[in-house]
Amino acid sequence: MLFGPAVDRFVRQRPLGVMVRGLLENILQPDALDHLFEEVAQQQYTRELLFSQVVELMSLVVAGIYPSARAAFQATKDRFPVSLASVYNKINGVEPTLAATLVRRTAEQLAEVSHRLGGTLPALLPGYRVKILDGNCLAATEHRIHELRFTNAGPLPGKSLVVLDPALMLAIDVFPCEDGHAQERSLLPDVLPTVQAGDLWIEDRNFCTTAFVFGVARRHGCFLVREHQTNVPWEPVTPLGEIGDSEGASVWEQSVRVTDPQTGESVTVRRIEIRLAQPTRDGDRVISLLTNLPAEAVAAIQVAALYRQRWSIEGLFQVLVEALASEQPRLGYPRAALFSFCLALVAYNVLAVVKAALRAKHGSEPVEETSWYSVALAISRVYDGMVVAIPTEEWLPFRSLSQSALVQVLKQLAGWVDLSAYRRRRRGSKKAPPARTSHKEEPHIATAKLLKLRNKGKPAP
């Protein structure tokens, strides 16, 4: 083991915190981050404050160690050669392309670590690399910018498209946009160049456009998208016929012809209807899908099951909001907010690799019953103590570890984790709220008086 006495105490009592810190040291090495900045940044430049220092500062914020960039700066200002105003100027100017590239590069490193760990999830469709695409709109910020102080409207700092690899449970790509009112479909031209042969892209109906459908097909990829007939009109080729049942829903299939209005090119794709026994939250009883997956390789019932996995990306967004501080209401400038969101994606990916290490050591079943929120909370509670108790020099060996050596260390650390301390609590079915009375003359009620009535066996007024 490469740990000194100071780290060894945390290894045995708080191994999750050591795993996260070790991974961050390995993938966010200062020299590599500063080289990335020089390679990608077009507008910003380096004077005294390094990009790696800004990443280190904001990582403490998105991980929940400190509530704001200001608080993190005050706690670590001895590491910065500049003022707080200079730090904010740097954060406010980080280009979205640079933030997205940081997510992409670190995801590539972490994907290799996950594969070496052997803790990946089973492939949803063997022979294809499944990618789930969805959009995320950042919540409204505070009215700190001068121009925002004269409006009651909630200022939106931006939105993005995120790509999830469900086998690795990693956010492998992100496409940020500074315009919070931009339609998510307007970002699809940025996504298309990343499509590769053998991909299977799963999306909701908001991304059902002829440009994206034909763009994926031309790049020898496959798509599975919920139908939006206004955006992608079709003509029937074969009649709709029932195939069978899938999880209580009947599955129907037909072939349809879709034409690209720009080029006049036509293609025949499969149209699959899932007729639900119970309606969705939006009241839909029929979900219609379009796909170019070959029928001889992937049956319609399997296609229906694949589309249900689209909801796994909603779990990613839930972790970003509840377990990580991905949305910073104090960061009103779009570039700062998007930079913070991208760093939260990096932190999410680190947690995903931690779970992969736990799966490799403890098996999939107990790890899937582990609460992301409990894990993130435990890490945030111990992280600041590790910063104080363990000198930076103690962590430097993690930077020089090869991937094979890093994998062995992660497995060893995973063996110290007691998963029972982070077990997920399954929520029961929701109960309808009871009817409540309104007291206009008495808007407040003393709880102690109500409890006294209960103890006397009397009903509440």
C-alpha positions as CSV (number, residue, x, y, z in Angstrom):
1,M,0.0,0.0,0.0
2,L,1.4,3.4,-1.0
3,F,-0.2,5.3,2.0
4,G,1.6,7.0,4.8
5,P,0.4,6.8,8.5
6,A,-1.8,9.9,8.1
7,V,-3.7,8.5,5.2
8,D,-3.9,5.0,6.6
9,R,-6.2,6.1,9.4
10,F,-8.7,7.4,6.8
11,V,-8.2,4.3,4.6
12,R,-9.6,2.0,7.4
13,Q,-12.3,4.3,8.7
14,R,-13.4,6.4,5.7
15,P,-12.2,4.5,2.5
16,L,-14.8,6.2,0.2
17,G,-13.3,9.6,0.8
18,V,-9.8,8.3,0.0
19,M,-11.0,6.7,-3.2
20,V,-12.6,9.9,-4.4
21,R,-9.6,12.0,-3.5
22,G,-7.2,9.5,-5.1
23,L,-9.2,9.4,-8.4
24,L,-9.4,13.2,-8.5
25,E,-5.7,13.5,-8.0
26,N,-5.1,11.0,-10.8
27,I,-7.4,12.5,-13.5
28,L,-7.1,16.2,-12.6
29,Q,-3.4,16.5,-12.5
30,P,-2.4,20.2,-12.6
31,D,0.1,20.0,-15.5
32,A,-2.5,18.1,-17.7
33,L,-5.2,20.6,-16.9
34,D,-3.0,23.6,-17.7
35,H,-2.0,21.9,-20.9
36,L,-5.6,21.3,-21.8
37,F,-6.3,25.0,-21.2
38,E,-3.5,26.1,-23.5
39,E,-4.7,23.6,-26.1
40,V,-8.4,24.4,-26.1
41,A,-9.0,28.0,-24.8
42,Q,-9.4,30.6,-27.5
43,Q,-10.3,33.8,-25.5
44,Q,-8.8,33.4,-22.0
45,Y,-5.1,33.3,-21.3
46,T,-2.9,32.6,-18.2
47,R,-1.3,35.3,-16.2
48,E,-0.9,34.4,-12.5
49,L,-4.0,32.2,-11.9
50,L,-3.8,28.8,-13.5
51,F,-6.8,26.9,-14.8
52,S,-5.8,23.9,-12.6
53,Q,-6.2,26.1,-9.5
54,V,-9.7,27.2,-10.6
55,V,-10.7,23.5,-11.2
56,E,-9.4,22.6,-7.8
57,L,-11.4,25.4,-6.2
58,M,-14.7,24.7,-7.9
59,S,-14.3,20.9,-7.4
60,L,-14.6,21.6,-3.6
61,V,-17.9,23.5,-4.3
62,V,-19.6,21.0,-6.6
63,A,-18.7,18.2,-4.2
64,G,-20.5,20.0,-1.4
65,I,-17.4,20.7,0.7
66,Y,-18.0,24.4,0.6
67,P,-21.3,26.2,-0.2
68,S,-19.8,28.7,-2.6
69,A,-16.7,29.7,-4.5
70,R,-16.2,32.5,-2.1
71,A,-16.3,30.2,0.9
72,A,-13.9,27.8,-0.8
73,F,-11.5,30.7,-1.6
74,Q,-11.5,32.0,1.9
75,A,-10.7,28.5,3.3
76,T,-7.8,27.9,0.8
77,K,-6.7,31.5,-0.1
78,D,-3.1,30.8,0.8
79,R,-2.9,28.7,-2.4
80,F,-3.9,31.6,-4.7
81,P,-1.6,34.4,-5.8
82,V,-4.6,36.6,-6.8
83,S,-7.7,38.2,-5.3
84,L,-11.2,36.8,-5.1
85,A,-12.3,39.2,-7.8
86,S,-9.7,37.7,-10.1
87,V,-10.8,34.2,-9.3
88,Y,-14.4,35.1,-10.2
89,N,-13.3,36.8,-13.4
90,K,-11.6,33.6,-14.4
91,I,-14.6,31.4,-13.5
92,N,-17.0,33.7,-15.4
93,G,-14.9,33.5,-18.5
94,V,-14.3,29.7,-18.8
95,E,-15.3,28.8,-22.4
96,P,-18.0,26.2,-22.7
97,T,-15.9,24.3,-25.2
98,L,-13.1,24.0,-22.6
99,A,-15.5,22.8,-19.9
100,A,-17.0,20.2,-22.3
101,T,-13.6,19.0,-23.3
102,L,-12.6,18.5,-19.7
103,V,-15.7,16.2,-19.2
104,R,-14.9,14.3,-22.4
105,R,-11.2,13.7,-21.6
106,T,-11.7,12.7,-18.0
107,A,-14.5,10.4,-19.0
108,E,-12.2,8.6,-21.4
109,Q,-9.7,8.0,-18.6
110,L,-12.4,6.9,-16.1
111,A,-13.9,4.6,-18.7
112,E,-10.6,2.7,-19.1
113,V,-10.4,2.4,-15.3
114,S,-13.9,1.0,-15.1
115,H,-13.1,-1.6,-17.8
116,R,-10.0,-2.6,-16.0
117,L,-11.9,-2.9,-12.7
118,G,-14.3,-5.3,-14.2
119,G,-17.2,-3.5,-12.5
120,T,-19.2,-2.4,-15.6
121,L,-22.8,-3.3,-15.9
122,P,-24.0,-5.8,-18.6
123,A,-24.4,-4.3,-22.0
124,L,-27.9,-3.3,-22.9
125,L,-27.5,-4.6,-26.4
126,P,-24.4,-6.7,-27.2
127,G,-22.6,-5.6,-30.3
128,Y,-23.7,-1.9,-29.9
129,R,-22.4,0.9,-27.8
130,V,-25.6,2.4,-26.3
131,K,-25.7,6.1,-25.7
132,I,-28.6,7.8,-24.0
133,L,-29.1,11.5,-24.9
134,D,-31.1,14.0,-22.9
135,G,-31.2,17.7,-22.1
136,N,-30.7,19.6,-18.9
137,C,-31.7,23.2,-18.2
138,L,-29.9,24.9,-15.3
139,A,-32.2,26.4,-12.6
140,A,-32.6,30.1,-12.3
141,T,-29.9,32.0,-10.5
142,E,-29.9,34.9,-8.1
143,H,-30.2,38.4,-9.5
144,R,-26.6,39.3,-8.7
145,I,-25.7,40.6,-12.1
146,H,-26.6,44.3,-12.5
147,E,-28.8,43.8,-15.5
148,L,-30.8,41.2,-13.6
149,R,-31.7,43.4,-10.6
150,F,-34.6,45.1,-12.5
151,T,-36.6,42.0,-13.4
152,N,-38.7,39.5,-11.4
153,A,-38.2,36.9,-14.1
154,G,-35.9,34.0,-13.2
155,P,-32.6,34.3,-15.0
156,L,-31.6,31.0,-16.8
157,P,-27.8,30.6,-17.1
158,G,-27.8,28.0,-19.8
159,K,-28.6,24.4,-20.7
160,S,-26.8,21.4,-22.1
161,L,-27.2,18.0,-23.7
162,V,-25.6,15.1,-21.8
163,V,-24.7,11.7,-23.2
164,L,-24.8,8.7,-20.8
165,D,-23.1,5.4,-21.4
166,P,-25.4,3.0,-19.4
167,A,-22.9,0.2,-19.3
168,L,-20.3,2.4,-17.6
169,M,-22.9,4.8,-16.0
170,L,-20.6,7.6,-17.1
171,A,-21.5,10.9,-18.6
172,I,-19.2,10.5,-21.6
173,D,-20.0,13.8,-23.4
174,V,-21.8,17.1,-22.8
175,F,-22.8,19.9,-25.2
176,P,-23.3,23.2,-23.2
177,C,-25.2,26.2,-24.5
178,E,-25.1,29.7,-22.9
179,D,-28.6,30.6,-24.0
180,G,-31.0,29.3,-21.4
181,H,-34.0,29.7,-23.8
182,A,-32.4,27.8,-26.6
183,Q,-34.4,24.8,-27.9
184,E,-32.6,21.5,-27.1
185,R,-33.0,20.4,-30.8
186,S,-30.8,23.4,-31.8
187,L,-27.8,21.6,-30.2
188,L,-28.2,18.4,-32.2
189,P,-25.8,19.6,-35.0
190,D,-23.1,19.6,-32.4
191,V,-23.9,16.0,-31.4
192,L,-24.0,14.5,-34.9
193,P,-20.2,14.7,-35.5
194,T,-19.7,12.4,-32.5
195,V,-21.8,9.6,-33.9
196,Q,-19.8,6.5,-34.7
197,A,-20.5,3.3,-36.5
198,G,-22.0,0.7,-34.1
199,D,-23.6,3.3,-31.8
200,L,-27.2,3.0,-30.7
201,W,-28.6,6.4,-29.7
202,I,-31.7,6.4,-27.4
203,E,-33.6,9.7,-27.1
204,D,-36.9,11.2,-26.2
205,R,-39.3,12.6,-28.7
206,N,-37.9,16.1,-28.4
207,F,-34.9,14.9,-30.4
208,C,-37.0,13.2,-33.1
209,T,-36.0,15.2,-36.1
210,T,-35.3,14.1,-39.7
211,A,-31.9,15.8,-39.6
212,F,-30.8,13.7,-36.6
213,V,-32.4,10.5,-37.8
214,F,-30.8,10.7,-41.2
215,G,-27.5,12.0,-39.7
216,V,-27.1,9.0,-37.4
217,A,-28.0,6.6,-40.2
218,R,-25.5,8.2,-42.6
219,R,-22.8,7.6,-40.0
220,H,-23.7,3.9,-39.8
221,G,-25.2,4.3,-36.4
222,C,-28.6,3.3,-35.1
223,F,-31.3,5.3,-33.3
224,L,-34.2,4.5,-31.1
225,V,-36.3,7.6,-30.6
226,R,-39.8,8.3,-29.4
227,E,-41.9,9.4,-32.3
228,H,-42.7,13.0,-33.0
229,Q,-44.8,12.8,-36.1
230,T,-44.8,16.5,-36.7
231,N,-41.0,16.6,-37.0
232,V,-40.6,13.2,-38.7
233,P,-43.7,12.5,-40.9
234,W,-43.9,9.0,-42.2
235,E,-45.9,6.8,-44.7
236,P,-46.9,3.3,-43.8
237,V,-45.2,0.5,-45.7
238,T,-46.8,-2.5,-43.8
239,P,-49.9,-2.6,-41.6
240,L,-49.5,-2.4,-37.8
241,G,-49.5,-5.9,-36.2
242,E,-49.4,-7.1,-32.7
243,I,-46.2,-8.8,-31.7
244,G,-46.6,-9.7,-28.0
245,D,-46.5,-8.4,-24.4
246,S,-43.7,-6.7,-22.6
247,E,-44.0,-5.9,-18.8
248,G,-47.8,-5.7,-18.9
249,A,-47.9,-3.7,-22.2
250,S,-48.8,-4.9,-25.7
251,V,-46.2,-4.3,-28.4
252,W,-47.2,-3.7,-32.0
253,E,-44.9,-3.2,-35.1
254,Q,-45.0,-1.9,-38.7
255,S,-42.6,-0.6,-41.3
256,V,-42.8,3.0,-42.3
257,R,-41.0,5.3,-44.9
258,V,-39.4,8.5,-43.7
259,T,-38.3,11.1,-46.2
260,D,-35.6,13.8,-45.7
261,P,-37.2,17.1,-46.9
262,Q,-33.8,18.6,-47.6
263,T,-32.5,16.0,-49.9
264,G,-35.5,13.9,-50.9
265,E,-33.8,10.8,-49.6
266,S,-36.1,8.1,-48.2
267,V,-35.5,5.3,-45.8
268,T,-37.6,2.5,-44.4
269,V,-37.6,2.2,-40.6
270,R,-39.4,0.3,-37.9
271,R,-42.3,1.9,-36.0
272,I,-43.1,0.2,-32.7
273,E,-46.1,1.0,-30.5
274,I,-46.2,0.2,-26.8
275,R,-49.8,0.2,-25.6
276,L,-49.7,0.7,-21.9
277,A,-52.2,-0.7,-19.3
278,Q,-51.7,2.3,-17.2
279,P,-51.2,5.9,-18.6
280,T,-47.9,7.8,-18.1
281,R,-47.7,10.9,-15.9
282,D,-48.6,12.9,-19.0
283,G,-51.7,10.8,-19.6
284,D,-50.2,8.9,-22.6
285,R,-51.5,5.3,-23.2
286,V,-49.5,4.7,-26.3
287,I,-45.7,5.2,-26.8
288,S,-44.6,5.1,-30.4
289,L,-40.9,4.5,-31.3
290,L,-38.9,4.8,-34.5
291,T,-35.7,2.8,-35.0
292,N,-33.4,1.5,-37.7
293,L,-32.2,-1.5,-35.6
294,P,-32.3,-4.6,-37.8
295,A,-35.4,-6.7,-37.1
296,E,-33.5,-10.0,-37.6
297,A,-31.1,-9.0,-34.7
298,V,-33.4,-7.1,-32.3
299,A,-37.0,-8.1,-31.8
300,A,-39.7,-5.5,-31.2
301,I,-40.2,-6.6,-27.6
302,Q,-36.5,-6.1,-27.0
303,V,-36.7,-2.7,-28.5
304,A,-39.5,-1.8,-26.1
305,A,-37.4,-2.9,-23.2
306,L,-34.4,-0.9,-24.5
307,Y,-36.3,2.3,-24.6
308,R,-37.3,1.9,-21.0
309,Q,-33.6,2.2,-20.1
310,R,-33.7,5.8,-21.2
311,W,-34.8,6.7,-17.7
312,S,-31.4,5.8,-16.4
313,I,-30.2,9.2,-17.4
314,E,-32.8,10.8,-15.2
315,G,-31.0,9.1,-12.3
316,L,-27.9,10.9,-13.4
317,F,-29.6,14.3,-13.2
318,Q,-31.1,13.4,-9.9
319,V,-27.6,12.7,-8.5
320,L,-26.3,16.0,-9.9
321,V,-29.1,17.9,-8.1
322,E,-29.5,16.0,-4.8
323,A,-26.0,14.6,-4.1
324,L,-23.8,17.1,-5.9
325,A,-24.1,20.9,-6.1
326,S,-24.3,21.0,-9.9
327,E,-26.5,24.2,-9.9
328,Q,-24.9,27.2,-8.2
329,P,-27.5,30.0,-7.8
330,R,-24.8,32.5,-7.0
331,L,-23.1,32.0,-10.4
332,G,-25.2,34.1,-12.7
333,Y,-22.8,34.3,-15.6
334,P,-23.7,31.5,-18.1
335,R,-20.1,30.4,-18.6
336,A,-19.5,30.1,-14.8
337,A,-22.7,28.2,-14.3
338,L,-21.9,25.8,-17.2
339,F,-18.4,25.3,-15.9
340,S,-19.7,24.4,-12.5
341,F,-22.2,22.0,-14.1
342,C,-19.5,20.3,-16.1
343,L,-17.3,19.9,-13.0
344,A,-20.3,18.3,-11.3
345,L,-20.4,15.8,-14.2
346,V,-16.7,15.0,-13.6
347,A,-17.5,14.4,-9.9
348,Y,-20.5,12.2,-10.9
349,N,-18.2,10.2,-13.1
350,V,-15.7,9.7,-10.2
351,L,-18.6,8.4,-8.1
352,A,-19.6,6.1,-10.9
353,V,-16.0,4.6,-10.9
354,V,-16.2,4.2,-7.1
355,K,-19.3,2.2,-7.6
356,A,-17.6,0.1,-10.3
357,A,-14.8,-0.6,-7.8
358,L,-17.4,-1.6,-5.2
359,R,-19.2,-3.9,-7.7
360,A,-15.8,-5.6,-8.6
361,K,-15.2,-6.3,-4.9
362,H,-18.7,-6.8,-3.4
363,G,-20.8,-7.9,-6.4
364,S,-23.5,-6.0,-8.3
365,E,-26.6,-6.7,-6.1
366,P,-25.4,-5.1,-2.8
367,V,-24.0,-2.1,-4.7
368,E,-27.2,-1.4,-6.6
369,E,-28.9,-1.2,-3.2
370,T,-26.5,1.6,-2.2
371,S,-27.7,5.2,-1.9
372,W,-25.8,7.7,-4.1
373,Y,-27.0,10.4,-1.7
374,S,-25.6,8.7,1.4
375,V,-22.3,8.0,-0.3
376,A,-21.9,11.6,-1.5
377,L,-22.9,12.9,1.9
378,A,-20.4,10.7,3.7
379,I,-17.6,11.8,1.3
380,S,-18.4,15.6,1.7
381,R,-18.4,15.2,5.5
382,V,-15.0,13.6,5.6
383,Y,-13.3,15.4,2.8
384,D,-12.6,18.7,4.6
385,G,-11.1,16.8,7.5
386,M,-8.8,15.0,5.1
387,V,-7.7,18.3,3.6
388,V,-6.8,19.6,7.1
389,A,-5.3,16.4,8.5
390,I,-3.4,15.1,5.4
391,P,-0.7,17.2,3.7
392,T,-0.9,17.6,0.0
393,E,2.4,15.7,-0.4
394,E,0.7,12.6,0.9
395,W,-1.6,12.4,-2.1
396,L,1.1,13.0,-4.8
397,P,1.7,9.2,-5.3
398,F,-1.8,8.9,-6.8
399,R,-0.7,11.2,-9.7
400,S,2.0,8.9,-10.9
401,L,0.0,5.7,-10.6
402,S,-0.5,3.7,-13.8
403,Q,-4.1,2.7,-14.6
404,S,-3.3,-1.0,-13.6
405,A,-1.8,0.2,-10.3
406,L,-4.7,2.6,-9.7
407,V,-7.2,-0.3,-10.2
408,Q,-5.4,-2.4,-7.6
409,V,-5.5,0.4,-5.1
410,L,-9.2,1.0,-5.7
411,K,-10.0,-2.6,-5.2
412,Q,-8.1,-2.7,-2.0
413,L,-9.8,0.4,-0.7
414,A,-13.2,-1.0,-1.8
415,G,-12.6,-4.0,0.4
416,W,-12.6,-1.6,3.5
417,V,-16.1,-0.2,2.7
418,D,-19.0,-1.3,4.7
419,L,-21.9,-1.1,2.3
420,S,-24.5,-1.6,5.0
421,A,-23.9,1.9,6.2
422,Y,-25.1,3.3,2.8
423,R,-28.0,1.1,2.1
424,R,-30.8,2.6,0.0
425,R,-34.2,2.9,1.7
426,R,-37.0,1.8,-0.7
427,R,-39.9,4.1,-0.6
428,G,-43.4,2.7,-0.4
429,S,-46.3,3.8,-2.4
430,K,-47.4,7.4,-2.0
431,K,-50.4,8.1,0.1
432,A,-52.9,10.8,-0.7
433,P,-52.6,13.8,1.6
434,P,-55.4,14.2,4.2
435,A,-57.9,17.0,3.8
436,R,-56.8,20.1,5.8
437,T,-58.9,22.8,7.4
438,S,-58.1,26.5,7.0
439,H,-58.2,28.9,9.9
440,K,-58.2,32.5,8.6
441,E,-58.4,34.0,12.0
442,E,-55.7,31.7,13.4
443,P,-53.1,31.1,10.7
444,H,-50.8,29.4,13.2
445,I,-51.4,26.5,15.6
446,A,-49.4,25.5,18.6
447,T,-48.1,22.0,18.2
448,A,-47.9,21.4,22.0
449,K,-51.6,22.1,22.4
450,L,-52.5,19.5,19.7
451,L,-50.2,16.9,21.3
452,K,-51.9,17.5,24.7
453,L,-55.3,16.9,23.0
454,R,-54.0,13.7,21.5
455,N,-52.7,12.5,24.9
456,K,-56.2,13.1,26.3
457,G,-57.8,11.2,23.5
458,K,-59.5,14.2,22.1
459,P,-59.6,15.1,18.4
460,A,-57.8,18.0,17.0
461,P,-60.0,21.1,16.3
